[in-house]
Amino acid sequence: MTDIWSSQKRSEVMALIRGRDTIPEKRVRTALRNHGFRLVMYPNLPGRPGIVLKDARIAVFVHGCFWHGCSKHYRAPKSRRAYWSEKLAGNISRDRLAARKLRALGWRVMIVWECAVREDCDTAVLKIVEAAERTPSYALSK
């Protein structure tokens, strides 16, 4: 199946897709703030995690199901299959590399999927809260 838009129009549409401050990310940040956390957004760390709990040394990535290949919800586009397959593989590889680098620097990495935020944001955030509360450095800073 061919694209319904010209390549220029498709490029314009794709440029409008946000890579940060997405709705799921904003919901997670709001929920964490409601739990009393102070957050740092987009620090200069490998992979540029969207949310960082500095005292607990937790880096949180909120992954979109399409862009990061959610095993439950990712559906490959019908056009340009080779391009999208390569694009997704590159995104996943980059995600894994960033997580390895962060762990090597002593950070705990947590991934929150867009679908988990949509289905039950409180449960998704509770996992982050529990991880932070189990971190000795965070418990000492409270």
C-alpha positions in Angstrom: 0.0 0.0 0.0 1.3 3.4 -0.9 1.3 6.4 1.4 -1.7 8.7 1.1 0.5 11.8 1.4 3.4 13.1 -0.6 6.8 12.7 0.9 6.9 16.4 1.8 3.6 16.2 3.6 4.6 13.0 5.4 7.8 14.7 6.5 5.9 17.6 7.9 3.5 15.3 9.8 6.3 13.2 11.2 8.2 16.4 12.3 5.2 17.3 14.5 5.6 14.1 16.6 7.0 15.1 20.0 10.1 13.3 21.3 9.8 14.9 24.7 7.1 16.3 27.0 4.6 13.7 25.6 1.3 13.3 27.3 2.3 9.9 28.9 5.5 11.5 30.2 3.6 14.5 31.6 1.2 12.1 33.4 4.1 10.2 35.0 5.8 13.4 36.1 2.6 14.8 37.6 2.0 11.5 39.5 5.6 11.4 40.8 5.3 15.0 42.0 2.0 14.1 43.7 4.0 11.5 45.6 6.4 14.3 46.8 9.3 13.7 44.4 11.5 16.4 43.0 12.3 15.7 39.4 15.0 16.6 37.0 13.9 16.6 33.3 16.2 15.8 30.4 19.6 15.9 32.3 22.8 15.5 30.4 22.9 11.8 30.9 23.3 9.0 28.4 20.0 8.6 26.5 18.6 11.8 27.9 16.1 10.2 30.3 12.8 12.1 30.4 12.6 11.9 34.2 15.4 11.6 36.8 15.0 11.1 40.5 18.4 12.4 41.4 18.4 11.4 45.1 17.4 7.9 44.3 19.6 7.7 41.2 16.7 6.5 39.1 16.5 7.4 35.4 13.0 6.9 33.9 12.3 6.6 30.2 8.7 6.8 29.1 8.7 4.8 25.9 6.1 5.2 23.2 4.7 1.8 21.9 5.3 2.6 18.3 8.7 4.2 18.5 10.3 1.7 20.9 8.6 -1.5 19.8 6.2 -2.4 22.6 5.7 -6.2 22.4 2.0 -5.9 22.9 1.1 -2.9 20.8 3.7 -2.2 18.1 2.3 -2.7 14.6 4.7 -2.1 11.7 3.6 0.3 9.0 2.5 -1.4 5.8 4.6 0.9 3.6 8.4 1.1 3.6 8.7 -2.0 5.7 12.5 -2.2 5.4 12.9 1.4 6.5 10.7 0.9 9.6 12.3 -2.4 10.5 15.7 -0.8 10.5 14.4 2.3 12.3 12.9 0.3 15.1 16.0 -1.9 15.4 18.1 1.2 15.7 15.8 2.7 18.4 15.9 -0.5 20.4 19.7 -0.7 20.1 20.1 2.9 21.2 17.8 2.3 24.2 19.8 -0.7 25.3 23.1 1.2 24.9 21.8 4.1 26.9 20.6 1.8 29.7 24.0 0.0 29.9 25.8 3.3 30.1 23.5 4.6 32.8 23.9 1.4 34.8 27.7 1.6 34.5 27.4 5.1 36.0 25.5 3.7 39.0 21.9 4.7 37.9 18.9 2.4 38.1 17.0 2.5 34.8 13.3 2.1 34.7 11.1 2.0 31.5 7.5 3.0 31.6 5.5 2.1 28.5 2.9 4.4 27.0 0.3 1.7 27.2 1.0 1.1 30.9 0.4 4.8 31.5 -2.8 4.7 29.5 -4.1 1.6 31.2 -3.2 2.4 34.8 -0.8 5.3 35.4 -0.9 4.9 39.2 0.3 1.3 39.1 3.1 2.2 36.7 4.2 5.1 38.9 3.9 3.0 42.1 6.7 0.8 40.8 9.0 3.8 40.5 8.0 5.0 44.0 8.7 1.6 45.5 12.1 1.4 43.8 13.0 4.9 45.1 12.0 4.0 48.6 14.2 0.9 48.5 17.2 3.0 47.5 19.4 3.7 50.6 20.6 7.1 49.3 17.0 8.3 48.8 15.9 7.1 52.3 18.7 9.1 53.9 17.8 12.2 52.0 14.2 12.2 53.2 
